[in-house]
Amino acid sequence: MGHHRPVLIDDEGAPRFDLQSHSLRSDGALEPAAVVAAAAAAGVRLLALTDHDTVDGVAEAVRAGAEHGVAIVPAVEISTVDDLGDDFHVLGYGVDPADPGLAAALEHWRIDRADRIDRMADQLTLLGLPPDRTEIEERRAAGLPVGRPHLAAAAIEANEQRLAPEGLDECSAFLEAYLCKGGAAYSRRTMPTVPTAIEVIHAAGGVAVWAHPFWDVDEDDAVRHALERFSAAGLDGVEAFYATHDAHQTRLLCEAADRLGLLTTGSADFHGPHHRRFSRFRAFELHGCEPRLGPIAEVGGTGG
C-alpha cells in the first residue's frame, strides 16, 4: 500500500480528499454524477457522497468516479438523536450499499424523519405559514429522504411575500427561525441513537465517523466527553477537519482522536455550487495536523 501524502495531500499541504458531499438524493443541488464531476474539476482525488439517510446515489457516483479518475467511497450520513442534541450526524464509510440490514434501517429512519417533517409542516400551518407540500409528497413517493431544508423551501415558496420583509425568505434564516431547536415549528427526531447508527454501519461493513462535532456542540469539554462516550460505543473516527472548524477546534479533535485511537477525516460538506456556506470542494484546512483515514482511503482504491 502507498502512503496518503502523494495522493491525498498536494504540494502546498492542502487536502485532495473530501469525505462529505450531498446530491439531489438528499439536500444537495446536483445529481450524483455532477457532484463527482465538480469534485474532479476542483482536484479531489478521494470523494465520499454522503447523502442523508440514503445510499441511492452511490452507484451513480461510483460510475462517474471511474469516468473522472476520482476514487469514490460508498457512504451515508445518518441523522441521530443524542442527550446533547437532537440532530447529531454519523457518517458511515465503506458500507455495502446493497446490505439488506442497512436498507431496512435507513427506510425505517426515513419514515420517522418524514413523520417529523409532517409535524413541523402542521405547526407552520397553525402559525399562518402553510407550506406547499407538493414537492415534499413527490420526494416521499419516489422514496427520497425529506428533510428540513425541503420543508423550509416549500414554506418560503408559498409565503415569500410575508417572509421577505423579515429576511426570512432565505433557507438558512428560515430554518433557524422556525425549524431548528427553539424555533416556533420545531419538533425533535425520535430515532436512531448514535450507538444504534454505529451498530448498523458496522453490520454493513463500514466505519463510523462523527461528523462536524463543533457544528453540534459549542464547548470544548462537551465535545471531548461526547467523543469519549461515542468511542466507547464503537465509533471509529471523527471529522476533525471541516469547513467551519478553526485551528483550535481542529487540533483539539486531533489530540482527542490520537488519545482514543480514532481516525481523523475531513470535508467541505459540498451541497451545491450556489450554496450560501458549502459551495466549494476542498474548502477546509488541516491546520498542521495529519489526517488519519485508515481503511477509508483503502476503500477508495488509493492505497492507505
ABEGO torsion letter per residue (X at the ends): XBBAAAAABBAAGBBABBABBBBAABABABBAAAAAAAAAAAGBABBBBBBBGBAAAAAAAAAAAAAAGBBBBBBBBBBBBBAABABBBBBBBGBBAABAAAAAAAAAAAAAAAAAAAAAAAAAAAAGBBBBAAAAAAAAAAGBBBBAAAAAAAAAAAAAAAAAAAGAABAAAAAAAAABBGBAABBBBAOBBAAAAAAAAAAAGBBBBBBGAAAABABAAAAAAAAAAAAAAGBABBBABBAABBAAAAAAAAAAAAAAGBBBBBBAGBAEAABAABABBGBBBAGGBBBBAEAAAAAAGAEX
